[in-house]
Amino acid sequence: MGCSESDYDYLRQLVLKRSSNVIDPSRNALFDSRLKPVALLAGASNLEEFVGLLRIDHTAHLHSAVAEAMTINETSFFRDRRLFEALRETILPRLIEANQATRSLRIWSAACSTGQEAYSVAMKICEHFPDLAAWDVKIVGTDISRQVIEQARLGRYRRLEVNRGLPARKLVKYFTRDGDEWEIAPRLRSMCEFQVANLCAAPPALPVFDLVLLRNVLFYLPPQDRGLVFRSVYRQIAPGGYLLLGAAEQAEDSTNQFQAEFAQDCYFYRPASRR
């Protein structure tokens, strides 16, 4: 016997409360596949039994494990090449010119999943802006899932993962093969750090960023949480900084705090005047 509709609804509400992630009823099968390992670790023999356990045991770590397992962790290296061209041709040159005095650069990969986005930005900087080797450059990746943050910190990827979006030349140049996995080069790892954070909760201590990448996240959030995330991101961006969203996402739909610009067939956003 499988889960009832009320069981699935309970799981959807739990995930929404814990992570603000909206799971459509048409995707109930995701609960069956993603929560099976969590249920077994909790001592339940099937998902229905696990839901019964969740209903009576409100232990925070168990409910958090459910939310983390249901987080959408779709990512790849150099996802959306138009955006990375806009970084190379427009955004990074502007930031470099503006930050000549401090010779520092802070970049936030929000909802970074297993780290491919952060490491892709690091590769882009090393490849096209070698002078930044003498700068203080830090790329911070955050995600709600402890599991994906641990993988990002390891910087190790399977063949299927490196085959998605990573040119062979960059694979050879920036990775070392170790058995069936590829490990990111130490100089890229030193540019990146990763920590657990929920975008819809009080953020951890983060620096002010020159550039924030918040891509392909907003359409999983309800409208009230999208507004909360925009306000939080706005507070973390330096005057003159930049915000990059996914190709199908727009800042102006949720806030008047950002102004859109267009270059290299790509929209990006800058904070409106501080009040």
N, C-alpha and C positions, 0 to 999 in steps of 0.2 A: 504493500500500500504506500502510495506517494504522499507528498505534502498536499494539504488542502489549500484552497484559495486564501483562507484566513491566515494560514501559516506563511504563505508567500507575502501577503500584505503585511504581516508582522515583520518579516525580514526587510521588506522595502522601507518601512517606517524606521526600523532600527538603523539601517544604513543611512537614511536621510538625516536622522538625528545626529549620528556620530560623525558623518563626513560631508553632509549636504549633497551627496551624490544621488541623483534621481535615477532609479531603475524602473524602466517601463515594464508593465505587466507582460508585454510580448516577449520579454527577455528572461522569463522565469527559469529557463533551462540553465542560465548562468549560475543560479544559486546551486543547482544540483552538481555542476561540475567544479565550481570554485570552492564550495564549502565542504565537500566531502573530506579532504584532508584535515580541516579544522574540526569537523565533527568527530572523526576518528581519534584525534588527539585529546578531545574532551571526554572520550569514553562512550560516545554514542555510536550505535551500530548503523544508523541511517539518518537522513536529514530530518525526517519527521520527529524522531526521538531527540535530535539535537535542538529543534525548535522548542520542544517541550522543556528541555533543560534550560534554554535561554529565557523562557517565560518565568521560570521560578528562581533562576540564579542570575542576579543582576551584577555579577562581578565585572568590573570595568574592563579588565584585560580580555575577557572572553568576548564581550560585545565589541571591543576595539578590533579584535582579531577578525570578526565577521566583516566589519567596515573595511579593513585593510584588504581582505581577500577579494572584496567586490570592487575595489578601486580600478578604474580603467587605466591600464599601464601600456597602452599602445604607443610605441615610439620607434624611431630609427635614426641612424646617422644622417645628417644633412637633410632632414625632412623639410620639404618645400624649398627647392633650390632658389626660387625667386627671392625669398627672404634672406638667404645667405648671400646672394648677390647684392641686395640692398645693404646688408651689413658691410660688405667689402667695399662697395663703391661710394656709399653715402654716409651711413651712420657712424661707423668706426672712424673714418677720416675726420668727421666733424668733432667727435668726442676727443680724438687725439689732439686736434688743434686747440680745443677749448681747455684741455687739461694739461697743457704743456708746463704750466707753473708747478703743479703738484706732482706731475709724472706718475699719476695713479689712475686706476680704472677699476670700477666695481660693477659686476654683472650678476644678475639674479636669474637663474633658470628655475622658475616656479612650477611646481608639479612636475619635477624633472624625471620621474620614473627611474629607470635603471641607468641614467646618466649620459645617454648618447647625445642629447642636445648640448649639455655642458661641454663635453669633450669635443663635439663638432665645432663649437665656438672657439675652444682653445686651439684646435687645429687651424681654423681660419686665421686666427691671430698670428700663430707661428709661421704660417705659410706666406701671408701677405704683408705682415707688419713686423718684420724681424727686429726693428729698433725697440719694440716694446719689451724685448728681453731685459732691458735695463730699467724698466718701469716696475712699479708695484701693481701687479695685475692679479685680481682674485675673482674667480667665478664661483658663486655659491649656488648649489642645487638643493632644493627642498622638496619633500614629498610627505604625504600622510602615512605611507606604508614603510614600516621599518625594514621589511624584507627587500624592497627594491633599493632602499638607501644603502643597505649593506652591500648589495651587488654593485651599486655605483661606486662605492668606496673601494671595492676590490678592483674595479676596472678590468674585469675579465669577461670575455664574450665568446659565445659559441659561434661556429661557422655560419649558421643561419642568421645570426644577429649582425655579424660584420658584412655579410653579403647584402644586407638591406641598406642601400644608399651609400656605402663606403667604397670609393674607387680603389682598385687594386694598388695603385701607386701609393695612396695614403695608408693603406693597410700595411704595406711593407715598410713605409717610412716611420710610422708612428706606433706600430704594434710589434710585439715579440710573440712568436708562436710558442705555446707550451702544451704539448699533446694535442687534444681536440679543441683547445681554447686559444684565444688571442688576448694578450695582456697589453694594456695601454702603456705608452712610454712614460718613464718617471718625470720628464719635464712637463708633460701635460697633466699628469696626476698632481704635481706640485702647484699647478695653477688653479686646481679645483678642490672645493671642499663640499661635503654633503651633510645635511642634517634633517631630522624628522620635524615636520611642521604641518599644521592644518591651516590652509588658507582662510578658512571660515571661522577660525578661533583666534584668540589673542596670539599674535606672532611672537616667536622667540626673539632674542636680542639680535637684530640684523643691522648691518651698516646702511648708510644711504647709498643708493645705487645710481649709476649713470645710465644703465640699460637694464630693463626688465623684459624677459621673455615669458609670456603667460599665454601659451598656445594650446588650442584644442582642449580647453578645460571648461570654459564658461557655459557651453551648451549642455553640460551635465549638471549645472547648478540651477536651482529655482531663482526667479527674478530677484527676490529680496537678498539672497546670498551673493548674487552677481554684484549688486550695488555695494554690499559690504566689502567684497574683495577689491573692487575698484577704489573704494575709499582708502583701504589699507595699503594698496599698491601706490596710490597717489602720495601718501605720506612717506613712502620709502624711496621715492625718485627725487634725485637732485634737480634743482632748477636747471632747465636746459637739457634734462635727460630724455630718454626715449622708452616707449612701451611698444612691444611687438606682440600681436595677437595671431591666432590662427587665421587662415585665409577666409574662412566662413564666418568670422567673428568681427563685431564692430563695437568700439568703445562708445560711440555716440548714442547707441541704443540704451545704454544703462547709466550714463553719467555725463555731466557737462564739464567735468574736470579736465578733459583731454581734448586736444585739437588734432585733427587728422592731417597728415601730409602724404604725398604719393610720389614714389620714385621706383625705378626698376620694376614696374608693374606690380608694386606691392604697397599696401597701406601701412603706415606706422603712426605712432601718436606721441605727442609731447604734452607735458602738463600745462594746463592753462595758467594764467598769471596767479601767483599765490595771493590769497586774501589775508 
